[in-house]
Amino acid sequence: MPFLVSDYWWSQTYSTVHINVPLKGAQAGNVDIVSTDEYLKVHYPPYLFEAFLFEPVDDDRSTAKIGNGVAIITLPKRTNKMWEHLMITTNDKLKKKDIREQALLKYQEKLFSKSRSQAEKKHAENKYAMETMMKLEKEERDSIQKMKDTEREKTTAELVAWQLRRKQKAEEEAQVNCQSQRDYQNKLEAMRENQDNGCLAGGNVNLVQRSTSEKCKKKQVDLPAPRFSGNIQVTFTPRVFPTALRESRVPEEEEWLRKQAEATKSFSADVDELKDLKEEDRNPNWLKDKGDNFFAIGDYLSAVNAYNLAIRLNRKIPALYSNRAACHLKLRNLHKAIEDSSQALDLLTPPVAANAAARARAHVRRGSAFCQLQLYAEGLQDYEAAVKIDPHNEVLQSDTQRIRDIIQGTAAKQEIQ
């Protein structure tokens, strides 16, 4: 049973009541104050101060300050007048019990209303922040698209101008060829006239030479026009994987492509935080890019939040888990980094050339987390797996050798001890 405090003192004006309650050595964090318009309670175990107020007060403007071993409660009066007493003078326990219960109910309702208003305010702020971020991203995308359209129009104009210049050049070459042919024909005509003149003067003409000249003339006249030059476009069947096609790896590659297609189609829009957003904005790939941007500027908590929401939308994209593992490494959440790296490796199956780099990164991130937890044997396994995937990476080989040296040094110390 608590001890009732009786050594308090109070003062009043026409508009305000001031109550000073000694705390008897209690710390400020252990003081519980409940105030309503008709009831006041100050509880600091094992002491209790309880006041059934003489007149109603304005609880919304009431204040309480704790310092220097005393709690100072300021209660604005609803009616400006002097009180005869601080508390009601009745000794009716039932009436006091009813006042206490009603005061506690009002206090609970006030706390609930305050908590709900804070939650609504926070939700509104988050919604506004999300909408603002979406708006900025849309403006950025529109700006980039506008730049692309401008560059495309510029390139198209340059291509049209190049084609026009090429056509004009071809026509000029054709005219030059025609002019050269006419010049050649004129030369033949002149030679023929000279031969005819020689025949009239000498009397005899070599029929063989005459026949030959006529054949050359006919052949030259019948020459076709020169052909126009052009380019032949050659296209090849596209291939997703950078390596050459091998029949032994076809089933693995097809299975990987099937999983990638399922991951792209696997989409869940039943997320409360995104119900107010447009359908095109609820995109896990866009959230992944957003998280990558946050990671690049060093805002790792925001990056984790973006990856979390993207994973809730689509749980089959391994890059989301691998990138979140990198964020957890920066934040020193080492066990979470191990979990995310393991989840990424589970999704990066079967092992094919297309996901080799992603598997190597996941092994390195999990191995780094193990090493920071001083589990060097487990970390060495992951680093060796990464080196096996990328054997030409000198940095990986150096880190792997350094972990081996740490393990050997630790074993040597234990033998000495």
C-alpha positions as CSV (number, residue, x, y, z in Angstrom):
1,M,0.0,0.0,0.0
2,P,1.5,3.4,-1.0
3,F,2.3,6.2,1.5
4,L,0.1,9.2,1.0
5,V,2.0,12.6,0.7
6,S,0.7,15.2,3.1
7,D,3.6,17.7,3.1
8,Y,2.6,19.4,-0.2
9,W,1.7,23.1,-0.4
10,W,-0.4,25.0,-2.9
11,S,-1.1,28.6,-3.9
12,Q,-3.7,30.2,-6.2
13,T,-4.7,33.3,-8.1
14,Y,-8.0,34.1,-9.6
15,S,-7.1,32.1,-12.8
16,T,-4.5,29.5,-11.7
17,V,-3.7,27.0,-9.1
18,H,-0.1,26.0,-8.3
19,I,0.7,22.7,-6.5
20,N,4.2,21.8,-5.3
21,V,4.7,18.1,-4.4
22,P,8.0,17.0,-2.9
23,L,9.5,14.0,-4.6
24,K,11.5,12.7,-1.6
25,G,14.5,11.7,-3.7
26,A,12.6,10.0,-6.5
27,Q,14.1,10.3,-10.0
28,A,12.2,12.2,-12.7
29,G,11.8,9.1,-14.9
30,N,10.0,7.2,-12.1
31,V,7.3,9.9,-11.6
32,D,3.9,9.2,-13.0
33,I,1.5,12.1,-13.3
34,V,-2.2,11.8,-14.2
35,S,-4.3,14.9,-14.6
36,T,-7.9,15.6,-15.6
37,D,-10.3,18.4,-15.1
38,E,-11.4,17.1,-11.6
39,Y,-8.6,14.8,-10.5
40,L,-4.8,14.9,-10.0
41,K,-2.4,12.0,-9.2
42,V,1.3,12.1,-8.7
43,H,2.7,8.6,-8.1
44,Y,6.4,7.9,-7.4
45,P,6.7,4.5,-5.5
46,P,6.2,4.1,-2.7
47,Y,4.6,7.6,-2.4
48,L,1.3,8.7,-3.7
49,F,-0.3,12.2,-4.0
50,E,-3.9,12.3,-4.9
51,A,-6.2,15.4,-5.2
52,F,-9.9,15.5,-5.9
53,L,-10.0,19.1,-7.0
54,F,-12.5,21.6,-5.5
55,E,-13.5,23.1,-8.9
56,P,-13.0,21.9,-12.5
57,V,-9.8,23.0,-14.3
58,D,-8.8,23.3,-17.9
59,D,-6.8,20.1,-18.4
60,D,-5.7,21.0,-22.0
61,R,-3.7,23.9,-20.7
62,S,-2.4,22.3,-17.5
63,T,1.4,21.8,-17.2
64,A,3.8,19.9,-14.9
65,K,7.5,20.5,-14.3
66,I,9.9,18.2,-12.4
67,G,13.2,19.5,-11.1
68,N,15.2,20.1,-7.9
69,G,13.4,17.3,-6.1
70,V,9.9,18.8,-6.5
71,A,7.0,18.5,-9.0
72,I,5.3,21.8,-9.9
73,I,1.8,21.4,-11.3
74,T,0.1,24.4,-12.8
75,L,-3.7,24.1,-13.3
76,P,-5.6,26.9,-15.1
77,K,-9.1,27.4,-13.6
78,R,-12.2,27.3,-15.7
79,T,-13.9,29.9,-13.6
80,N,-11.9,32.9,-12.4
81,K,-12.5,32.9,-8.7
82,M,-10.7,32.1,-5.4
83,W,-11.2,28.5,-4.1
84,E,-12.0,27.9,-0.4
85,H,-10.0,24.6,-0.5
86,L,-7.8,22.7,-2.9
87,M,-9.8,19.5,-2.6
88,I,-13.4,18.6,-2.0
89,T,-14.2,18.2,1.7
90,T,-16.4,15.1,1.4
91,N,-15.3,11.8,2.8
92,D,-17.6,9.7,0.6
93,K,-15.3,7.0,-0.6
94,L,-17.7,5.9,-3.4
95,K,-17.9,9.4,-4.8
96,K,-14.1,9.6,-4.8
97,K,-13.8,6.2,-6.4
98,D,-16.2,7.3,-9.2
99,I,-14.2,10.4,-9.7
100,R,-11.0,8.4,-9.9
101,E,-12.3,5.9,-12.3
102,Q,-13.8,8.5,-14.6
103,A,-10.6,10.5,-14.5
104,L,-8.6,7.4,-15.5
105,L,-11.0,6.6,-18.3
106,K,-10.7,10.2,-19.6
107,Y,-6.9,10.0,-19.3
108,Q,-6.8,6.7,-21.2
109,E,-9.0,8.2,-24.0
110,K,-6.8,11.2,-24.1
111,L,-3.7,9.1,-24.5
112,F,-5.4,6.9,-27.2
113,S,-6.5,10.0,-29.1
114,K,-3.0,11.5,-28.9
115,S,-1.4,8.3,-30.1
116,R,-3.9,7.9,-33.0
117,S,-3.4,11.5,-34.1
118,Q,0.4,11.0,-34.0
119,A,0.0,7.8,-36.1
120,E,-2.2,9.6,-38.6
121,K,0.2,12.5,-38.8
122,K,3.1,10.2,-39.3
123,H,1.2,8.3,-42.0
124,A,0.3,11.5,-43.7
125,E,4.0,12.7,-43.6
126,N,5.2,9.4,-45.0
127,K,2.6,9.5,-47.8
128,Y,3.6,13.1,-48.6
129,A,7.2,12.2,-48.6
130,M,6.6,9.2,-50.9
131,E,4.4,11.3,-53.3
132,T,7.1,14.0,-53.4
133,M,9.8,11.5,-54.1
134,M,7.6,9.9,-56.9
135,K,7.0,13.4,-58.3
136,L,10.7,14.2,-58.4
137,E,11.5,10.9,-60.0
138,K,8.8,11.4,-62.6
139,E,10.2,14.9,-63.4
140,E,13.7,13.4,-63.7
141,R,12.4,10.6,-66.0
142,D,10.6,13.2,-68.1
143,S,13.7,15.3,-68.4
144,I,15.8,12.3,-69.4
145,Q,13.2,11.3,-71.9
146,K,13.1,14.8,-73.4
147,M,16.9,14.7,-73.8
148,K,16.6,11.3,-75.5
149,D,14.0,12.6,-77.9
150,T,16.1,15.7,-78.7
151,E,19.2,13.5,-79.4
152,R,17.0,11.1,-81.5
153,E,15.7,14.0,-83.6
154,K,19.2,15.4,-84.0
155,T,20.6,12.0,-85.1
156,T,17.7,11.5,-87.5
157,A,18.3,14.9,-89.1
158,E,22.0,14.1,-89.5
159,L,21.2,10.7,-91.0
160,V,18.8,12.3,-93.5
161,A,21.4,15.0,-94.4
162,W,24.0,12.2,-94.9
163,Q,21.7,10.2,-97.1
164,L,21.0,13.4,-99.2
165,R,24.7,14.1,-99.6
166,R,25.3,10.5,-100.6
167,K,22.6,10.7,-103.2
168,Q,23.9,13.9,-104.6
169,K,27.4,12.5,-104.7
170,A,26.1,9.4,-106.6
171,E,24.3,11.6,-109.1
172,E,27.5,13.7,-109.7
173,E,29.5,10.5,-110.2
174,A,26.9,9.3,-112.7
175,Q,27.1,12.6,-114.6
176,V,30.9,12.3,-114.6
177,N,30.7,8.8,-116.0
178,C,28.2,9.8,-118.6
179,Q,30.4,12.8,-119.6
180,S,33.5,10.5,-119.9
181,Q,31.5,8.1,-122.1
182,R,30.4,11.0,-124.3
183,D,34.0,12.2,-124.6
184,Y,35.1,8.7,-125.5
185,Q,32.4,8.4,-128.2
186,N,33.4,11.8,-129.6
187,K,37.0,10.6,-129.7
188,L,35.9,7.4,-131.6
189,E,33.9,9.5,-134.0
190,A,36.9,11.7,-134.7
191,M,39.1,8.7,-135.3
192,R,36.4,7.3,-137.7
193,E,36.2,10.6,-139.6
194,N,40.0,10.6,-139.9
195,Q,39.9,7.0,-141.2
196,D,37.2,7.9,-143.7
197,N,39.2,10.9,-144.9
198,G,42.2,8.7,-145.3
199,C,40.2,6.2,-147.3
200,L,39.0,8.8,-149.8
201,A,42.5,10.1,-150.3
202,G,44.3,6.8,-150.7
203,G,41.5,4.8,-152.3
204,N,41.9,1.5,-150.3
205,V,40.7,0.9,-146.7
206,N,41.6,-2.0,-144.5
207,L,38.2,-3.7,-144.0
208,V,39.5,-5.6,-141.0
209,Q,40.4,-2.4,-139.1
210,R,37.1,-0.8,-140.1
211,S,35.1,-3.8,-138.9
212,T,37.0,-3.7,-135.6
213,S,36.4,0.0,-135.0
214,E,32.7,-0.5,-135.6
215,K,32.5,-3.4,-133.1
216,C,34.3,-1.3,-130.5
217,K,32.0,1.6,-131.1
218,K,28.9,-0.6,-130.8
219,K,30.3,-2.2,-127.6
220,Q,31.1,1.1,-126.1
221,V,27.7,2.6,-126.9
222,D,25.9,-0.4,-125.3
223,L,27.8,-0.2,-122.0
224,P,25.4,-0.1,-119.0
225,A,25.2,2.7,-116.5
226,P,27.3,2.2,-113.3
227,R,25.6,0.6,-110.3
228,F,24.8,2.5,-107.1
229,S,26.7,1.4,-104.0
230,G,24.9,0.4,-100.8
231,N,25.1,-1.3,-97.4
232,I,23.7,-4.7,-96.6
233,Q,22.4,-5.0,-92.9
234,V,23.3,-8.3,-91.3
235,T,21.6,-9.4,-88.1
236,F,22.3,-12.3,-85.8
237,T,20.1,-14.2,-83.4
238,P,20.4,-12.5,-80.0
239,R,21.9,-14.5,-77.1
240,V,21.5,-13.6,-73.4
241,F,24.6,-15.4,-72.1
242,P,28.1,-13.9,-73.0
243,T,29.6,-17.4,-73.6
244,A,29.3,-19.6,-76.7
245,L,26.4,-22.0,-76.9
246,R,27.2,-25.5,-75.6
247,E,24.7,-28.3,-75.8
248,S,25.8,-29.6,-72.3
249,R,24.8,-26.3,-70.7
250,V,21.5,-25.8,-72.5
251,P,19.2,-27.3,-69.8
252,E,20.9,-25.1,-67.1
253,E,20.6,-22.0,-69.2
254,E,17.0,-22.6,-70.0
255,E,16.2,-23.2,-66.3
256,W,17.9,-19.9,-65.4
257,L,16.0,-18.0,-68.1
258,R,12.8,-19.6,-66.8
259,K,13.5,-18.5,-63.2
260,Q,14.3,-15.0,-64.5
261,A,11.0,-14.8,-66.3
262,E,9.1,-16.0,-63.2
263,A,10.9,-13.4,-61.1
264,T,9.9,-10.7,-63.5
265,K,6.3,-11.8,-63.5
266,S,6.0,-12.5,-59.8
267,F,4.5,-9.3,-58.5
268,S,2.3,-8.6,-55.5
269,A,0.5,-5.3,-55.2
270,D,-1.2,-6.1,-51.9
271,V,1.0,-3.8,-49.8
272,D,-0.8,-1.2,-47.6
273,E,1.9,1.4,-48.0
274,L,1.4,1.5,-51.8
275,K,-2.4,1.4,-52.1
276,D,-2.5,5.2,-52.7
277,L,0.1,5.1,-55.5
278,K,-0.3,4.6,-59.2
279,E,0.0,1.2,-60.7
280,E,3.1,2.1,-62.8
281,D,4.9,3.4,-59.6
282,R,4.6,0.0,-57.8
283,N,7.6,-1.5,-59.5
284,P,10.2,-3.5,-57.6
285,N,12.8,-2.8,-60.3
286,W,12.3,0.9,-59.8
287,L,12.6,0.5,-56.0
288,K,15.8,-1.5,-56.6
289,D,17.3,1.4,-58.6
290,K,16.2,3.8,-55.9
291,G,18.0,1.6,-53.3
292,D,21.1,1.5,-55.4
293,N,21.1,5.3,-55.6
294,F,20.8,5.6,-51.8
295,F,23.6,3.1,-51.4
296,A,25.8,5.1,-53.8
297,I,25.4,8.3,-51.7
298,G,25.9,6.5,-48.4
299,D,22.3,6.6,-47.1
300,Y,22.3,2.9,-46.2
301,L,19.1,2.9,-44.0
302,S,17.1,4.4,-46.8
303,A,18.6,1.8,-49.2
304,V,17.5,-1.0,-46.8
305,N,14.0,0.4,-46.7
306,A,13.7,0.5,-50.5
307,Y,15.0,-3.0,-50.8
308,N,12.6,-4.2,-48.1
309,L,9.6,-2.8,-49.9
310,A,10.8,-4.3,-53.3
311,I,11.3,-7.7,-51.6
312,R,7.7,-7.5,-50.3
313,L,6.6,-6.9,-53.9
314,N,8.8,-9.6,-55.4
315,R,10.7,-12.2,-53.4
316,K,12.4,-13.9,-56.4
317,I,14.9,-11.3,-57.5
318,P,18.3,-12.3,-56.1
319,A,19.9,-8.8,-56.6
320,L,17.5,-7.4,-54.0
321,Y,18.9,-9.7,-51.3
322,S,22.5,-9.4,-52.4
323,N,22.3,-5.5,-52.4
324,R,20.5,-5.5,-49.0
325,A,23.3,-7.7,-47.6
326,A,25.8,-5.1,-48.7
327,C,23.8,-2.4,-46.8
328,H,23.8,-4.6,-43.7
329,L,27.6,-5.0,-43.9
330,K,27.9,-1.2,-43.9
331,L,25.5,-1.0,-40.9
332,R,27.3,-3.8,-39.1
333,N,24.2,-6.0,-39.1
334,L,26.4,-9.0,-39.8
335,H,23.9,-11.8,-39.1
336,K,21.3,-10.2,-41.4
337,A,24.1,-9.8,-44.1
338,I,24.7,-13.6,-43.9
339,E,21.0,-14.4,-44.2
340,D,20.5,-12.1,-47.2
341,S,23.6,-13.4,-49.0
342,S,22.5,-17.0,-48.4
343,Q,19.0,-16.2,-49.8
344,A,20.6,-14.6,-52.9
345,L,22.8,-17.7,-53.5
346,D,19.7,-19.9,-53.2
347,L,18.0,-17.9,-55.9
348,L,21.1,-17.8,-58.2
349,T,20.6,-21.4,-59.3
350,P,21.5,-23.1,-61.5
351,P,25.1,-21.7,-61.7
352,V,25.5,-20.4,-65.3
353,A,27.7,-17.8,-66.9
354,A,25.0,-15.1,-66.7
355,N,24.9,-15.1,-62.9
356,A,28.6,-15.8,-62.2
357,A,29.4,-12.3,-61.2
358,A,26.3,-12.1,-58.9
359,R,27.3,-15.4,-57.2
360,A,30.8,-14.2,-56.7
361,R,29.6,-11.0,-55.0
362,A,27.2,-12.9,-52.8
363,H,30.0,-15.2,-51.6
364,V,32.3,-12.3,-50.9
365,R,29.6,-10.5,-48.8
366,R,28.8,-13.5,-46.8
367,G,32.5,-14.3,-46.3
368,S,33.2,-10.8,-45.2
369,A,30.3,-11.0,-42.6
370,F,31.7,-14.3,-41.3
371,C,35.2,-12.8,-41.0
372,Q,33.9,-9.8,-39.1
373,L,32.2,-12.2,-36.7
374,Q,35.7,-13.9,-36.4
375,L,34.4,-17.1,-38.0
376,Y,37.4,-17.2,-40.3
377,A,36.9,-20.9,-41.4
378,E,33.4,-20.2,-42.8
379,G,34.5,-17.0,-44.3
380,L,37.4,-18.7,-46.1
381,Q,35.0,-21.2,-47.7
382,D,33.0,-18.4,-49.2
383,Y,36.2,-16.5,-50.5
384,E,37.5,-19.8,-52.0
385,A,34.2,-20.3,-53.8
386,A,34.4,-16.7,-55.1
387,V,38.0,-17.3,-56.4
388,K,36.8,-20.4,-58.1
389,I,34.2,-18.4,-60.0
390,D,36.6,-15.6,-60.8
391,P,40.1,-17.0,-60.7
392,H,41.7,-14.0,-62.4
393,N,40.6,-11.5,-59.7
394,E,43.9,-10.6,-57.9
395,V,42.0,-8.7,-55.1
396,L,40.0,-11.8,-54.2
397,Q,43.1,-14.0,-54.2
398,S,44.9,-11.5,-51.9
399,D,42.0,-11.4,-49.5
400,T,41.7,-15.2,-49.5
401,Q,45.4,-15.6,-48.7
402,R,45.1,-13.0,-45.9
403,I,42.3,-15.0,-44.3
404,R,44.4,-18.2,-44.6
405,D,47.3,-16.4,-42.8
406,I,44.9,-15.3,-40.0
407,I,43.7,-18.9,-39.5
408,Q,47.2,-20.2,-39.5
409,G,48.3,-17.5,-37.0
410,T,45.4,-18.3,-34.7
411,A,46.2,-22.1,-34.8
412,A,49.9,-21.3,-34.0
413,K,48.9,-19.2,-31.0
414,Q,46.7,-22.0,-29.7
415,E,49.5,-24.5,-30.0
416,I,51.9,-22.2,-28.1
417,Q,49.3,-21.8,-25.3
